[in-house]
């Protein structure tokens, strides 16, 4: 049986040691995750390219394919956050819900295509445990002008490895 770590290695994905800050120099007044009972809520993560916020609007300079790539990158950060919170991805029982915000023009009608970048990676890494409920919406703006923001809820077992 392959583990999520085996699948990450096969996909040539290396998780960051710790979830990177939202934006260098920005001190958030919220936690990267909060656990209550057997659920863990991960705060929204912003799209990055080359370590910097990926600024732009879908439908005006950022393509659906680029948005999908941005969502995949966010999924990697969310997996890293789960790993940091739980100490082992085997503690993820299942992903419950994904909420995807796509910074887009009013004419952009494919936020679901963008969201697939994250959804597909979660299933590739976690198998059936990665299948989740999801909403993907176009919004007028996101923090720092990021093209995509994603938050996640997961059902978990075990104790939190590191407190937020």
Secondary structure, DSSP 8 states (H G I E B T S, - for coil): ---HHHHHHHTT----SS---SSTT---SS-SEEEETTEEEEEEEE-EETTEE-B-EETBEE-HHHHHHHHHHHHHHHHHHHHHHHSSGGGEEEEEEEEEEEEB-TT---HHHHHHHHHHHHHHHHGGGG--EEEEEEES--GGGBSEEEEEEEEE-S--SS--
